[in-house]
Amino acid sequence: MNLYEGLITRRTIHRFRPDPVSDSIISRMLEAAVQAPNHHVTQPWRFVVVKGHSLHKLADYRYAVALEKAHKQNRPHAQRIAEQAREDFASLPAVIAVIQILADDIFQQQEDYAAVSCATYAMMLAAWDHGVGTYWGTGGITRYPPALQLCQVKDNERIVAFVRVGYPHDVPHVPRIPAEDKTSWLS
Ligand SMILES: Cc1cc2nc3c(=O)[nH]c(=O)nc-3n(C[C@H](O)[C@H](O)[C@H](O)COP(=O)(O)O)c2cc1C
């Protein structure tokens, strides 16, 4: 797959097959991530690859977060929603926590967030190059203390994404407004 084709065809994957993803593919994703542009070459990122027993723990935390949210929103079938949230994680080959190391300066933090976002996208595209799908997730789990503890997130860090990794069951179609309609050319 060439780079442009990857950019155009990558989609967020919602349903994954249970097949394992090799550690070498995950390593290639991370090598792509650290090549992302970042102002002053601050390299403000860190990654935690969560698999196996640790992923089951993270899935349990996701259950707890989802259950609390569903109860707060008075949603019917709160238990079922939370169980699905757990299963979404527990059935995956891997989840990668993308962590931003927070600079003291607020403006640098903003630039670093942009850089960490580029790194996240780069890892997703590198996965796609191998036919591996991803899903950039945020939500309450990125701030849930036990999840932060599991990923050894320090006081001067935050989780920017939990990237789900696995072979796609299907690839959704998510149409875009053409770039032409979003662009003015000045000359
Ligand atoms: C910063 C960021 C946070 C996101 N968080 C979530 C999330 O918590 N839940 C979710 O379903 N999708 C999340 N997404 C994925 C978007 O929903 C997805 O990219 C969008 O639906 C477009 O689909 P596509 O990636 O297939 O083009 C996030 C994407 C970004 C860039």
The ligand as an ORCA input file, in Angstrom:
! r2SCAN-3c Opt
* xyz 0 1
  C      -8.878     13.014     19.469
  C      -9.780     11.905     19.042
  C     -10.533     11.255     19.992
  C     -11.403     10.222     19.631
  N     -12.119      9.581     20.600
  C     -13.052      8.674     20.252
  C     -13.851      8.033     21.235
  O     -13.672      8.240     22.449
  N     -14.813      7.173     20.824
  C     -15.008      6.910     19.491
  O     -15.928      6.154     19.156
  N     -14.209      7.429     18.542
  C     -13.245      8.311     18.882
  N     -12.421      8.854     17.930
  C     -12.510      8.349     16.537
  C     -13.442      9.176     15.691
  O     -14.752      8.991     16.123
  C     -13.276      8.729     14.224
  O     -12.024      9.115     13.775
  C     -14.374      9.346     13.364
  O     -15.578      8.712     13.599
  C     -14.050      9.292     11.890
  O     -13.916      7.971     11.466
  P     -12.639      7.491     10.670
  O     -11.483      7.475     11.641
  O     -12.979      6.129     10.165
  O     -12.401      8.461      9.553
  C     -11.507      9.836     18.266
  C     -10.706     10.480     17.308
  C      -9.841     11.484     17.685
  C      -8.968     12.149     16.634
*
